[in-house]
């Protein structure tokens, strides 16, 4: 399976790396952004930086090789679907079905790596990913592999050339937390129902970004909207006056302007709820594809 095929497979369910977003604890993605991705409203992720991808794959291979050598155990990359809830999926950097054990490799910065090394602590969003993986795979444990390659400058200010082969490997064993998994499953199932029904999840504070530039454009819009609202109100009132004047006439024409008023009738709306043949029929399946719209809200002026 190549990367594009994997991305399609991943889009058809909730994966381990999606778990933090489902819970609203991801540093990279909100529930709404994940929902957009899963419903196909935004393109599937594509590799845009070949250098970073190759670097990540290189470091991962060194970390895996060191782990396999130390533990005398093969850990090839694996992917799983849960036996009962098939849309819950997991891709592991390494897994051994016989031993019921897996690995998750992270190329970390110094602070995160030191926390794993000294305190056996791993970031909350990494833990969420691994608990998801443990549930999907049924593994007894998954080892968190923090791989750190020194870079930057040394104490004397000399530049350090990264040497991936000499990276430090720290291992933290993670076992299933059944209470956590139970609470997570409720959220994951609820999220997938939103995907299936094309219902967006509520926005969070993380969905808001402050735009520091272009205030001039926003101010122009606010002023233009005020003028438009005033014109629409005036137009509505004038329209009512004209309709009252032409009330008893089939076709009225105002001589100097050429403006005409024509009386006509239109059919009422169909009340689909009253059609017995449609009772119990899910009409949503006949809807066209949803489209993207933007709603601009202007704060009310303080009195």
N, C-alpha and C positions, 0 to 999 in steps of 0.2 A: 504494500500500500504506500503510494507516494504521499507527499505532504498535502497536496490539494485534495486527494481522496480522504485523507485523515481529517482534514478540516470539515469536509462535508459530513463525514460520520460523526464528528464531534458536535456539529451544529444540530444534529437530530436528537440530542439529549442533553442532560446536565452532566458535565465532567468534573473532575476533581478541582481543576483550576477555576471552575465556575462557582464552586461552593462559597468562597469568600464574598463574591458579588451577590449571590443569593441572600446571604446573611447581612449584607450592607457593611462589611468590614474590609472590603478590598481597597488597597491604595490606588488601584488602577481603573476600576470600573464600578459603576453603580448598578443597582438592580434594573433600572430603566434602560441603561446602555446595553446590559446583557440581554434584556428582552428584545431590544431592537435587533440585536445580532441574531438571536434564535428565531425570530419571526421573519428574517430575511429583509428587514427594512434598511439595513446597512450591509455593504459587501462583506464577504468572509475575509478574515485576516489574511494578508499576503506578506511574504517576506519582502520587506522594503530595504533592509540593510544586510547585504550579503556578508559583510565583514563581521558584524555582531553575531549573525547566525553561525558562521564558521567557527568563530571564537568560542561560542557557547558549546557547540558540538565537540570541539577539541578538548575543552576543560572537562566536559562531562565524561569523555572517553578516558581521560587520565584518572578521574575520580573512581569510575567504575572498575578500571583495571586494578587500581590499588586495593579497592575493597575486595574484589574477587581473589586477589593474591593473598591478602591477610586472612580471609575467611575460608579459602579453598572451596568456593562456591560460585557457580556460574550465575550471572544475573543479566540475561538479555532483556532488552526493552519488551514490554508486553502491554496488551490492552484488553479490557474486560467490559462485559455488560452484565448487570445484575440478573440473576436467574429469573426473578419474579417481576422486578420493575425494570424492564429493559431499557428505558430511557435514562436510567442512572448508569453512567459509564465512567471508566477510569483508564487513563494511560499512565503507566509507571515507567520510570527510567530503567528499572530492572525488576525482575520477579523470578521466583523459583517456586513453581507449583508444588513440587514434592515436599519442600520444607515449609510451605505456606508462609513465605517471607518475601518482602519486597524492599526496594530502595527508592528514595526520592532525592535527587541530587540538586543542590542549589549552589551556584557560584556566588558567594556572598562577599559583602564588604567587610572591613575589619571589625566594626562594632558588632554586627550580627554574628560574625564568626566567633568572636571572643565570648559572647553571651552563650553560644552553644558549647564552647570549649570549657568555660569555667563554671557556668551555672546550669548547663544542660537545658537552657531555654531556647525556644525557637519562636519566630514571629507568629502572631495569632492567625494571620491569613494562611501561613504555611501549615499550621496545625489543622485548620479547617479542611484544607485540601487533602491532607493525609487521613483524617478521620473518614472523609468521604471515600477515599480509596480503600480503606480497611473494610468499610461496609460493603462496597461493591465486590471486592475480591474475596472476602471471607478469610483473608490472611490473619495469622496470629499476631504478626507485628510487621511494621515497616520501619526500616532504618533511615533516619534523616541524615544525609551526607552533606555537611557544610564544607565546601572546598574554597580555600583562600589562597590566592596568589599575590604575593607582595608586589606593590608597585608604588609609584610616586617618588618620594625622596627619603633618604635615610636621615639619621640624626645630624649628620654633618652637612646635609643639604645636597648630597650627591643623588643624581637621578638613579632610581632602581629599575633595571630592565626586567620586566616580567618573565619568569621562567615557568611555564605551565607544568612541566614535569616535576618541578620541585614544590608544587603547591602543597599546603597542609590540609590533611583530611581529618575532620572531626565527625564522630558518629554518635547520634542520639537515638535510642530506640523508642519508638512510639507504638503503644498498644491501643486496642479499641476502648473508647470511653462510651459505654452503652447509653448512659443518660444523655450525653452530648449528642450522640447519633440520633436518639429518639427525637429530641427537640429539633435537630437539623432536618430530619426527614419530613416533618410537618411543613417546614418552610420550603423545602425542595419540591415537594408534591404540589403545594399551593402555587409556587412559581411556575411549574410546568403547566398547570391548569390555565394560568394566565397566558402562556405561550399558545396553548391549544385553542383558546377562545379569542385570541388576538386582543386581549384586554391589558392595557399598560399598567404596570405597578405604580404606586404613588411615587412622586418625585421626592428626593431627599435634598438636604442642604448641599451635598456634594455635587448635585446636578447644576447648581448655580455657579456661574463664573462672572466676576465683575470685569467689565470692559472699561479700561481706564481712558482709552482714546475714543474719538468720534462722538464726544458729547455735543459738538456743534450740530451733527447730523440728527441726534436724538432731539435736541431743542427745536430744530426746524420741523421735525415731524410733529412734536407737541403743538406748536403754533399752527401748523397746517391743519391738524385734526380739530383744533378749536374753531377755526374758520369753517371747516367742513361741517362740523356739528351744528354751528349757528346757521349755516346755509340750509342744511337739511331740515332743521326745525322751522325755519321761515318758509321753506318750500312746502312742507307738510301742511302748515296753516293756510297758505295761499291755495293749495290744492283743494282743501276742504271748502273754502269760500267759492272757488270756481265750480265745484261739484254741486253746491247748494243752488247757485244761480242757474245751472243747466239741468237741474233735477228732473223737470218734466219734459225734457226734449230728448229725442232719439239721437240726433246728431246736431251739436251746437258748434257754431263757428264764430270766433271773435274776429271781426272784420279787419282791424288795423294790423294785427299780428299774424293772422292766418292760423292761430292756435285753434284746434278743434277738440271737442269732447264727444266721445262716442259711447253710448250706452250698450252694454253687452252682458251676457250671462256666462258663467263658467260652472262646470260640474263640480260637485263636492268631492272631497277626498274619500278614498276607499278605506273603510274601517276593517282592516284585515282580521281583527280579533273576532268579528262577528261572522266570519265565513266558517261554517261548520267543518268543511273539508280540510281546512288548514289547522284545525285544533290539534295541538300536540306536534305540529310540524316545526322543525327548527329552520326558520327562514334565514338565519345567518349564513347557512351553507350556500345560499344563492346570492349573497352580496358580492360585489366586485372587490378588487384588491383595494385595501385602504391606501390613502394618499397622505402625504405630509402637509400639515398646515401649521401656521404660526399665529398665535394670538398675542397682540401687543397690548399690554396693560399700562395705562397712564395713572400714576398716583393721584389721588384726589387732592385738590388744593386745600391747604389749611385755612380755616376761616379766621 
